[in-house]
């Protein structure tokens, strides 16, 4: 193969590997999984010179041979987890290793995965409401508490999808979400719905909890990726902090106005 063609193919392989890593990283995969997937793709397509340095919000890639060199840095903002895309890329990497896909087919599949639509607005809102009600019961709340948590969870994710995610920073959005949930639960409890305000609020704030980011931060630290793990842990802790501030503010104000009888 001519040197120019060889260099061009190596670049295509590395770009395809970066695309796979980008999709995994921005959708909540841990660092070790991102690096392993990128290495599998490059190794299968005959590029052994690729080196990858993955952080929680960026991928550094170098590679090449005597026919040419490749170097690229790609910034990847921290987003929420979409595990369906992670699963799709994992399945794709298995098919690549099994020899079922060419380089061109792999690149085309990755573009399809990246363009795949997320869950519909109504589905996400309903999932938040059902999850809030279910966790309320799981933590010890009554069915009356679960009804109130269902309504609070429904309103919460309308706020998250329409206002918080597109327009607010993560910390401010978390504070607003915690405040909204607490205010809705207080109003519902004052109106006679629910038995325990505490269980109502606990169940309703679960959709705000960044469980995947927190667990992945611990896994990254356990794997020796201390920088990425610390960043993810800090990101998750900021969300916890924001939610706590929002809940605490509303409960404090409501307690002083209402004497705390509904607690």
C-alpha positions in Angstrom: 0.0 0.0 0.0 1.4 3.5 -0.9 2.6 5.6 2.0 -0.1 8.2 1.5 -2.9 5.6 1.4 -1.4 3.9 4.5 -1.3 7.2 6.4 -4.8 8.1 5.3 -6.2 4.7 6.5 -4.4 5.0 9.9 -5.9 8.4 10.3 -9.4 7.1 9.5 -8.9 4.3 12.1 -7.8 6.7 14.8 -10.7 9.1 14.0 -13.2 6.2 14.2 -11.7 5.1 17.5 -12.0 8.7 18.8 -15.6 8.9 17.7 -16.4 5.7 19.7 -14.6 7.1 22.7 -16.4 10.4 22.4 -19.8 8.7 22.4 -18.9 6.5 25.4 -17.4 9.3 27.4 -20.2 11.9 26.9 -22.8 9.3 27.8 -21.4 8.2 31.1 -19.0 5.4 30.5 -16.1 4.9 32.8 -12.5 5.8 31.7 -11.2 2.3 31.5 -14.1 1.2 29.2 -13.4 4.2 26.9 -9.7 3.4 26.6 -10.3 -0.3 26.1 -12.9 0.2 23.3 -10.6 2.6 21.5 -7.7 0.2 21.7 -9.8 -2.7 20.4 -10.9 -0.8 17.4 -7.4 0.4 16.4 -5.8 -2.9 17.1 -8.4 -4.8 15.0 -7.9 -2.5 12.0 -4.1 -2.9 12.2 -3.0 0.3 13.9 -0.7 -0.6 16.9 0.8 2.9 17.3 -2.3 4.6 18.8 -1.9 6.1 22.2 -4.9 7.4 24.1 -5.1 9.6 27.2 -8.7 9.9 28.4 -10.0 12.3 31.1 -13.5 12.9 32.3 -14.0 15.7 29.7 -11.4 15.1 27.0 -9.6 12.6 24.8 -6.0 13.0 23.7 -5.0 10.8 20.8 -1.7 10.3 19.0 -0.6 7.7 16.5 0.9 6.9 13.2 4.0 5.4 11.7 6.7 6.3 9.3 4.0 7.0 6.7 2.5 9.8 8.8 1.6 11.1 12.2 -1.7 11.8 13.8 -2.5 13.9 16.9 -5.8 15.3 18.1 -7.3 16.7 21.3 -11.1 16.7 21.7 -13.0 18.4 24.5 -16.1 16.6 25.7 -18.4 18.4 28.2 -19.8 16.5 31.1 -23.3 15.4 30.3 -25.9 13.1 31.8 -25.7 9.3 31.2 -27.5 7.7 28.2 -26.7 4.1 28.8 -28.5 2.9 25.6 -25.7 4.6 23.5 -23.0 3.1 25.7 -24.5 -0.3 25.2 -24.8 0.3 21.4 -21.1 1.2 21.2 -20.1 -1.8 23.3 -22.0 -4.1 21.0 -20.4 -2.4 18.0 -16.9 -3.0 19.4 -17.7 -6.7 19.8 -18.9 -7.0 16.2 -15.7 -5.2 15.1 -13.5 -7.7 17.0 -15.5 -10.6 15.5 -14.7 -9.3 12.0 -18.3 -8.5 11.1 -17.7 -4.9 10.1 -15.4 -3.0 7.9 -13.8 0.4 8.8 -16.4 2.2 6.7 -19.3 0.3 8.2 -18.0 1.0 11.7 -17.8 4.7 11.1 -21.3 4.8 9.6 -22.7 2.8 12.6 -21.1 5.3 15.0 -22.7 8.2 13.2 -26.0 6.5 13.5 -25.6 5.9 17.2 -24.6 9.5 17.8 -27.6 10.8 15.9 -30.0 8.4 17.6 -32.8 10.3 19.3 -33.0 10.4 23.0 -36.1 9.4 25.0 -39.1 11.5 24.3 -40.2 14.3 26.6 -43.3 12.4 27.8 -41.4 9.2 28.5 -38.7 11.0 30.6 -41.3 12.9 32.6 -43.4 9.8 33.2 -40.3 7.8 34.2 -39.3 10.5 36.7 -42.8 10.5 38.2 -43.0 6.7 38.5 -39.5 6.5 39.9 -40.2 9.1 42.5 -43.3 7.3 43.7 -41.5 3.9 43.7 -38.6 5.2 45.7 -40.9 7.0 48.1 -42.5 3.6 49.0 -39.1 1.9 49.0 -37.8 4.3 51.6 -40.8 3.7 53.8 -43.4 6.1 52.6 -47.1 5.3 52.3 -49.2 5.1 49.2 -50.5 8.5 49.9 -46.9 9.8 50.1 -46.2 8.0 46.8 -49.1 9.8 45.1 -47.7 13.2 46.2 -44.2 12.1 45.1 -45.6 11.1 41.7 -46.9 14.6 41.1 -43.7 16.2 42.4 -41.5 14.0 40.2 -43.7 14.8 37.2 -43.3 18.6 37.7 -39.6 18.2 38.5 -38.6 16.7 35.2 -40.7 19.2 33.3 -38.5 21.8 35.0 -35.3 19.9 34.3 -36.0 19.3 30.6 -37.5 22.7 29.8 -35.5 25.1 32.0 -32.7 23.6 34.0 -30.8 21.5 31.4 -30.9 24.0 28.5 -30.5 27.3 30.4 -29.0 26.9 33.9 -25.7 25.8 35.2 -25.7 22.4 37.0 -25.4 23.9 40.5 -28.1 26.5 40.0 -30.3 23.9 38.3 -29.9 21.5 41.2 -30.7 24.2 43.7 -33.8 25.1 41.7 -34.9 21.4 41.4 -34.5 20.8 45.1 -36.5 23.9 45.9 -39.2 23.0 43.4 -39.6 19.5 44.8 -39.8 20.7 48.4 -42.2 23.5 47.6 -44.6 21.1 45.7 -44.4 18.6 48.5 -45.1 21.2 51.1 -48.1 22.5 49.2 -49.5 19.0 48.7 -48.9 18.1 52.3 -50.7 21.3 53.4 -53.6 20.5 51.1 -53.9 17.1 52.9 -52.2 14.8 50.4 -49.6 12.5 51.9 -48.7 11.4 55.4 -45.0 12.3 55.7 -43.4 15.2 54.1 -39.9 13.7 54.6 -40.7 10.6 52.6 -42.5 12.6 49.9 -39.4 14.8 49.4 -36.9 11.9 49.6 -38.7 10.0 46.9 -39.1 13.1 44.7 -35.5 14.2 44.6 -34.2 10.8 43.4 -34.4 11.8 39.7 -31.9 14.6 40.5 -29.3 12.2 42.1 -26.3 11.6 39.8 -25.9 8.0 40.7 -24.1 6.9 37.6 -21.5 9.8 37.8 -20.9 9.1 41.5 -20.4 5.4 41.0 -18.2 5.9 37.9 -16.1 8.4 39.9 -15.4 5.7 42.5 -14.6 3.1 39.8 -12.2 5.5 38.1 -10.4 6.1 41.3 -10.3 2.4 42.0 -8.8 1.9 38.5 -6.1 4.5 39.2 -7.6 7.3 37.1 -7.5 9.7 40.0 -7.9 13.0 38.0 -11.0 11.8 36.2 -12.4 10.1 39.2 -12.0 13.2 41.3 -13.6 15.4 38.7 -16.6 13.1 38.4 -16.9 12.8 42.2 -16.8 16.6 42.5 -19.4 17.1 39.8 -21.7 14.7 41.6 -21.1 16.2 45.0 -21.9 19.7 43.6 -25.3 18.3 42.5 -25.9 16.8 46.0 -24.9 20.1 47.5 -27.2 22.1 45.3 -30.1 19.9 45.9 -29.5 20.0 49.7 -29.4 23.8 49.6 -32.7 24.0 47.7 -34.5 21.6 49.9 -33.1 23.2 53.1 -34.1 26.7 52.0 -37.7 25.8 51.3 -38.1 23.7 54.5 -36.6 26.4 56.6 -38.9 29.1 55.2 -41.9 26.8 55.3 -41.2 25.8 58.9 -41.0 29.4 60.1 -44.2 30.3 58.3 -46.2 27.2 59.2 -44.7 26.2 62.5 -43.5 22.9 61.2 -46.7 21.1 62.1 -46.8 19.3 58.7 -43.4 17.7 59.1 
